[in-house]
Amino acid sequence: MSALPILFSFRRCPYAMRARMALIIGEVQCELREVDLGDKPAQMLEVSPKGTVPVLLFADGSVLEESLDIMLWALSQSDVTAWLKPVDAHLDDMLDLIEQNDSEFKQHLDRYKYPDRYATEKADPLYHRTEACAFLCKLETLLNDNDFLFGPHASLADIAIFPFVRQFAATDPDWFAHLEHPRLQAWLTGWTESDLFSDAMHRYPIWQPDNPPAFLLPG
């Protein structure tokens, strides 16, 4: 096994996006294995039977299977941007907001974006869009006085939440563009146009055992 950590990832997954962004900021080099979620590699399922991405496998065989755990570990290696120490909050404040994103907001987002997947629930996508907006209003309020969620500088909360807001906005871009959340829209645009996001969204071929290794960080 490579001495480098191995990251099993899927480019469009918001959980994998935020993990990759944190690893890049933490300057953690790893071998990146882009997977096809419709044909998950046996090697990934052996180390993480739950079958979701991201998964970070270390040379000693230990595994991180949750994106937030990967983010916290990556920033513990290097946090020169102080993403774990925002100006206007403590780590627990950020984790509370991320939990709201990952639970309530994500639940409504899924039923808004993918109502066919929840046909047995008779999910009304417009109802769930309205319910999701309560969280967006909270983000807009947090952004009233700053460019980022917890102060004048980016933090863990921004990169943990932004991929999901991006997914929400992309469901109906015209509707989102007319939403009266100018601070949130500017924040989202700032992230989608950032060099960090561009680096994190680099396209990799689907991993095959015989392929040459691909790496998250250049050089």
N, C-alpha and C positions, 0 to 999 in steps of 0.2 A: 504494500500500500504506500501511496505517496506520503511524504512527511508533511505535505501541506494539507489543511482541511479540505474536504470535498463538499461542495455545495450542490445539492440536487435542486434544480430550480425550473420554473416555467415562466417565460418572459412576461406574459400578460396577467399573471396572478398578482393581485394587490399585496398579498402577504409576502410573496417572494420579492416583489418590487421593494418593499420597505426594508426587507432583510439585506438585499443587495446594496441599497443606498447606505445603510449603516455600516456594512462591511467596507465599502469604498471610503467612507469618511474615517473609519477606524484604521484605514490603511492595512487591512487584513487581506493578504494574498491567499487565494484558494483556487483549487481546480473547480471549474464550473461545468456541471453536467446538465445541459438542457434536456428535459424529459418530455415525452409525449404522454399526456395524462390519460389518453385512451389506450396506451400500450406501455404501462409503467415498467421500467426495467427491474429485473429480478434483484439486482444488487441493491436498489433503493428499498424494495419491499423487505429484503432480508434485515436491513438495519432499522427500518421504520415501517412496520406492518400496516400502520394506519393509512399509508398510501397518499398522503397529501404533501405539498411543498409549502415552504422550503424545508429541507433537511440538511443539517450540517454535521458531517462525519469527521471526527478527528482521528489522527494516526494511531492513537491508543485504543480506538474502538468505541470511545464515548460518542454520544449523539445528542444534538439539540434538535428537537422536532417542532418547536413553536417559534414563529417569526419574532415575537417580542423577546424571547429568551436569546435568540441569535443577535438581535439588535443590542440588547443590554450587554451581552458578552463582547461584541465587537467594539462598543464604545468604552468598555472597561479596558481594552487593550490600548486605545489611544482616543482621547477626547479633547484634542487641541482646540476644537470649536466650542467646547463647554456645552455640548448638547444635553448633558445630564444635569447641568446646573443653570437653568434659565434665570433671568433677572427677576421675574415677577412670580416665581413659584418654587415649590420643592418637587422632588422626584415623585412623591406620592400624589401630588396634584396632577401631574402629567399622567401617571398610571391610572388615576380615576377617570380622566377624560378619555384615555385610550380604551378603557374598559367599556365606557358608554358607546364608543365607536364600534368596538368589536362585538358588542351584544345587541343593544337596542337598534342602533343605526344600521348595522349590518343585516339584521333580521328584516327590517323594512326595505333596505336597498335590494336584497335578493328577491323579495316578492314584487317589488316595483320593476326591476330589470328582467326577471325571469319568471313571470307569472305562470307560464306553462309547467314549470317544474313543481308548482304548488297547486296543481289543478284540484287535488283532493281537498285542499283547504278552501277552494273557491276564492282564491286571493284576488282582491280588487287592486290592481296596480296603482290606481289614482289615490285610493285610500292610503296605501303604504307610502306613496310619494308625499302625501300631506303629513303623515306621521313622521317621516324622516326629516321633514323640514324643521321640526322642533329642534333637532340637533344642529342643523345648519344655522338656525337663529342664534343658538348658543355660541357657535364659532364666530358668527358675525359680531356678536357682542364682545367676545374676547379680542377681536381684531380692531375694535373701534379706536383704540389709542396706540396701537403698535402694528408693525408690519407682520408680526408673527404671533402665535397663539399665547405665548407666555413672556412677551417682552420684545425688545427691539432686535433680538437675534433669534435665529432658528434654534429649535430644540428637538428632542426625541419625539415630542408630541406631534410636531409638524410633519415629520416624515412618516410617522406611524399612521396618521389619519389621512394625509393628502391623497394617497392612492385610491382610497374609497370614495372620497369626494369627487375625484376625477372620474371614477366609474359611474357615480350617480349623475354627474353632469353630462356624460357621454350618452346616457340613455335617451335624453331628449335635449340636444344642445340648444335648440331655439328657445324652448321653454326656460331652460336654465339661464340663458343669456338675458332674459327679461325679468328674472327674479330680482327683487329689490334687496340684494345683498352685495353691494359694490365692493366692500372690503374683502369679502370671501372670494368673489370672482377675481379680484386682483391678486390675492394670495395664491389662488389655484393657478392662474396664468404664470405667476412668478415661478412656481415649482415646475410646471410643465415645460417652461422655456429655459430651465436652468441647465447648466453643464452637468451637474450631478445627476439629474434625471436622464439626460441624454446618455451619459456613461452607463448608468444602470440599465438602460433599455437597449444596449448593444445586442445585435442579433447573433445568436450562436446556432450552429447546426444541431439537430437532435443527436444526443450522445449515443455512440455505439462503442462497445468495448475495444474495438480495433482502431478507433479513431485516435489521432494525436490529441494529447490533452489540450483543453482550452482554459484560459485563466481569466479571473475576474479583473485584475488590475493589469494594465499594459506594461510592457517592458520586462 
